[in-house]
Amino acid sequence: MKHRSGFCFLAAIFVFCLFPAACSSEQAAPSPAPTEATQAAFAPAEPTLEAQTTPSPAPVTEAPPEETALPAETVPPAEAPPPEETAPPEAGNDCDPLQAAVAACAAAEKTEQIVLAVDNELTFWEKAEDGSWQRRMETTCGYGANGLVLAEERVMGSKTTPVGAFPLTLSFGTGENPGTEMTYRQITEASYWSEAEDESFNTWVESETPVPGEHLIDYYQYKYAVNIGFNLEDIVYSRGCAIFLHCKSTNSWNTAGCVSLSEEDMLSLLRMLRDGAYMIIVPDAESIGRY
């Protein structure tokens, strides 16, 4: 009995010593990992469908600029084709009306130089390389004391100047050639402009004996002159001849049927004229188109 009681006492002490260690061990043990049920209980609720379809906007951050195509205006243009050759410019609405009339008249198809007398205004026109007609001179002129008349109606001795378009056939004068490119003849004591009703009519004649017509050296107005080719074809003697462009009289612009210029203007014009030039004489600009 005594031995059993001792044994029981030792056993109790042993148990008492082990029990605190067991408690301490239970308290120190880590919490078990949450089960799926525990996770479900504390997990945030699943977003509703509406929340899924309209998520909260993400914080705005500046995105790097996208690479864009080169703007159209900076793309080098295709090489343009060379300009096409164009016809000579035609007279337009904004053109000088007189220039337009000269360019459109029939005489412009026959020559590259036109001396134009419109009443008392004389202009000189020349065809440029581009086909346009350019005014080279503008001045005052005189004409027949009894005015202008249609060429086909003129009568010899009427002191009228014929209207129409005429070739300028010859330049001449008592003075030396002033530098004209037109054929030039110097007047001598034997020089006449014939009015004889034969093959010499309306031509220059050199004769030691008098010839019906004008003895050219007798006229100081012929210091410089140009023959206007009136009544050269289909000759009608009664219409007259010796219609010239010449220097004006000292005291009058009027003539017996010719066209007159100052000596200075005659020199300027002669230095520009060439063979083949034409002269148009009209009372007004509207009449230019007839010739």
Secondary structure, 3 states (H helix, E strand, C coil): CHHHHHHHHHHHHHHHHHHHHHHHHHHHCCCCCCCHHHHHHHCCCCCCHHHHHCCCCCCCCCCCCCCCCCCHHHCCCCCCCCCCCCCCCCCCCCCCHHHHHHHHCHHHHCCCEEEEEECCEEEEEEECCCCCEEEEEEEECECECCCEEEHHHCCCCCCCEEEEEEEEEEEEECCCCCCCCCCEEECCCCEEEECCCCCCCCCEEECCCCCCEEEHHHCHHHHCEEEECCCCCCCCHHHCCCCEEEECCCCCCCECCCEEECHHHHHHHHCCCCCCCEEEEECCHHHHHHC
